[in-house]
Amino acid sequence: MNKKRILTNLISNIISFLVQLCINFILTPIIVVKVGDAAYGFVGLANNFVSYAAIITLVINSMAGRFITIEYVKKNEEKVNQYYSSIFFINAILAIIITIFSAVFIINIHSLLNVPNELLFDVKLTFILSFINLILSLFNTIFNIASFIKNRIDLSSIRNIIGNILKVIVLIILFYIFQPRIYFIALSTVIMTIYLIISNYKLCKKLCPNLQIKKDFFYFECIKILAKSGIWNSVNSLSKILLTGIDLLIANIMVGPIEMGILSIAKTIPTAIESLLATFSNTFNPQFVLLYSQNKKQELIESINYSLKIIGLIMLVPLAGIIAFGNDFFKLWLPGKTETELLKIQILSILSILPFVISASNYTLFVIDSVTNKLKRPVIVTFTMGVLSTITTIVLLKTTNLGIYAIAGVSSIYWIFKVFFFNTINAAINLKIKWNTFFKPFFKNLCCFAFLLIIFMTISKFTTINNWISFGTIIMCVGIFGYIITFIILLSKNEKKKLINIIKSKFCI
């Protein structure tokens, strides 16, 4: 098990995420002040609609890395290029389909969504640019396959860091020169994606020079194989959208654009956490695929258990810190908000974060479905939960005064239920091992989180935070203390030694 390579990929992904996180947290309050809550909410809504459209692309692209890597390990170069070329040409067709459907939607957007007249032009342009970015991302995904095949996610992460820096530079220039508009955010993202396409294409040629795109390599049978597995990932994505991804849409239609904006602001941290968890999951995914393709089941189980501990080690401290010190953070981060608005944002943020407290303890188990190509069962469960969540939310909105609290709370409850009672067992079933194999690290992570939260909440009651300096100082001290605790609790003696040695070698200590 190449733990050194995993750690390299993990560190690079953490750096990439931190850069993106800093950009979002620095710019979000500025953008909210410049354009307002309602306008900012449409940025998140546009991103959500892009994720709806992206469901169709997952049919082919979600399993591409797995099948190409397996054939690459077998040194079947012809089959590798058949998959690679077939994916490229099908993505070109998907780009045309998305263009047509997005055009129809944007033309009729005023009759489908609750958009204030003064924002209609900006919202339309934001959606146009967001869909353009989706189309461009299809080709970036193709060229990014090389870093997956070679298990060099760190190289891809470096390009993501540069891309995010480029994005913020463009955004700052646009906001400085012109009157602030919400579509500037989407435009800067498009420019970042264009850079990523170019840089990942060059990286692909360097890592896998034998990968070729030719019409002669297009093989419909490859598309059928990918679609047969990928269709379940698409349905699973649809199910997750029903569970957690239509909250802003429901808020826009049933509550109003201003409340949608408040919910969008409150979801900034939860969305960042979900992105980080997904990034970590992808870090381990190439290693899981390699071990599975080599039929090294015991090493695969060890690698999974190790991933659960490492992600718990990284994520539990910030999750406990966000809940314990969230009120202080929002007061500093959004100084223009009233006490009532800050309280609402804090409650919505905690409601949205709770599912990821559970997910952080077993998130890498999600990818085992794709690794083993056993997607039907989790898709059915997630879809059922998604439908029930949507129905429950709508009923509560019509029969109670909970408003956006119902939107944030219901989906969280269903998501927690699914993760807690299904995912941990399902991963073991897919690997044909004892059903409770992964429960030990799962519950160990949860107990560690509960312990951290109690300590952090106690500290927060005896500290006074008035500015960013005091906030940063306290958070740094609490964070260091928290990581020492998680390091002691979660890792075995042998794992502690190995991790310390790897870190020392990486930083030449």
Secondary structure, DSSP 8 states (H G I E B T S, - for coil): --HHHHHHHHHHHHHHHHHHHHHHHHHHHHHHHHH-HHHHHHHHHHHHHHHHHTHHHHHHHTTHHHHHHHHHHTT-HHHHHHHHHHHHHHHHHHHHHHHHHHHHHHHTHHHHS---GGGHHHHHHHHHHHHHHHHHHHHHHHHTHHHHHTT-HHHHHHHHHHHHHHHHHHHHHHHHHS---THHHHHHHHHHHHHHHHHHHHHHHHH-TT----GGG--HHHHHHHHHHHHHHHHHHHHHIIIIISHHHHIIIII-HHHHHHHHHHTHHHHHHHHHHHHHHHHHHHHHHHHHHTT-HHHHHHHHHHHHHHHHHHHHHHHHHHHHHHHHHHHHH-TTS-HHHHHHHHHHHHHHHHHHHHHTTTGGGGGHHHHHT--HHHHHHHHHHHHHHHHHHHHHHHHSS-THHHHHHHHHHHHHHHIIIIIHHHHHHHTTS-TTTTHHHHHHHHHHHHHHHHHHHHHHHT----SHHHHHHHHHHHHHHHHHHHHHHHS-HHHHHHHHHHHHHHTT-
